[in-house]
């Protein structure tokens, strides 16, 4: 404490808040159910905007990761509009369908522009 707070004087009193802050909470760990087939669960996130655009004009990229195999696909995007992100997902979904798999679950951070819109939800519902 002395090194952190300038002027701190240890008067020997026990600080109740300090004691409570150092108490350990019991963490209940629930085992994670691993996926058993490829593309049973796909994780995705949109990254950007980046200060410098790519030579093709892209300022964002979207990543899709298969939970089972950790196979990763990346699509570069010029913007993060709903139709652009939805088109990228349709590209990825067509690729997975071509390999003979179905995407069963999709996990994202529910980004307000890219994932949380009617167009994208209707594709996931189909």
Buried (B, 14 or more C-beta within 10 A) or exposed (E): EEEEEEEEEEEEEEEEEEEEEEEEEEEEEEEEEEBEEBBBBBBBBBEBEEEEBEEEEBBBBBBBBBBBEEBEBEBBBEBBBBEBBBBBBEEBBEEBEEEEBEBEEBEBEEBEBBBEBEEBEEEEEE
